[in-house]
């Protein structure tokens, strides 16, 4: 396997109902992760992009959270509809999507 140029971490942390902290699992993170995998397949970017589902990335209140390396760009509030934009602009053209980036208050 070739070393990927980009590594995308999609938070799929889930906490029980009533837990004092929110989680991405309560905010449709599974469908966001599925959309990333679908676009990876559709665009055939296996040699360029790796996608990993992960536990908590930190800013739970701002989820679903997506972290892209090597840049260290954290996206928050990502919806299924946003994934194609992240693929087209950031993962394929190296232009992070400013409107989805997490504020410095949470990641910076």
N, C-alpha and C positions, 0 to 999 in steps of 0.2 A: 504494500500500500504506500502510495506517495504521501509525503508530508503535506497536510492541507494548508492552504494559505490563510483560511479563516476557520475559527472554531466558535460555534454558537452554542451557548448554554441556555436552555429554556427551563425555568423553574417550574417544577411540578409538585412542590411541597404542599402537603395537605395536613390540616389539623382538624381535630374533632370539633363539631358544633359546640359552641359555648366556650371555646378556648379564648383567652383574653387577647391573643394576637390574631390578626387576619392571616390568610394564606392565599397564595396564588391558586391553590386547588379550589378555593371558593369563587374564583373569578374566571372560570373557563380556560385555565391554562392547558388542559389536555387537548382541547381543539386547536389552540395556538401551536402546540408541539406537533400535532398531526399535520397541520398546514405547512409547517417547516419541512417535515419529511416528505410531504406530497410535492412541494416545489423542488426539493433536492432531486427527487426522482424525475419530475417533469423536465427540469432544466439540465439533467444529467451532469451535475457539478460534483460528482463523487471525488474527483481528484483535487478539487479546489476547496470544498467546504465540508466540515464535519459538524454534525449536530448531536448534542448530548442533552438528555433530560437530566435534571439535577435537583437536589434538595434546595433548601432555602438559600437565596443569594443575598438576603439582608433586608432590603426595604419592602417589607411585606405589604404595607399599606398602599404602595404604589404599583402593585402587580396587576397582571402578570408581568414578570420581569424576564428580560432577555439580555444576556451579556455576550458581546462579541469581542474575541481576541484575534489578532494581537493588539488591537487598538485600545481595548479596555472600555469600549462604549457600552453603557448600560441604558437599555430602553425600558420604559415603564408604561403600564396601562395598555400593553400591546393586545390588539384584537386580531382575530383571524384575518380580517380584511387588511390589516397592516403588514402582514407577512410578505406579500408580493412586493410591496414598496421596499422593505428591508432587503429582500433579495436583489431587486433590480438596481436600487441605488447604492446600497452599502456593500453587499457581498459581491456583486459583479462589477461595480464601478467605483468602489472605494470612497463613496460619499455618504457619510453617516446621515441619517434622517433626523434633522434638528427637531422637528415637531414631536418626535417620539422619545427623544433623549430625556433621561431622568434629570431632574433639577439638581444643581450643586448641593442643595440642602440635604439630599438623600445620597448622592453619589458624586463626590467631588472634593 
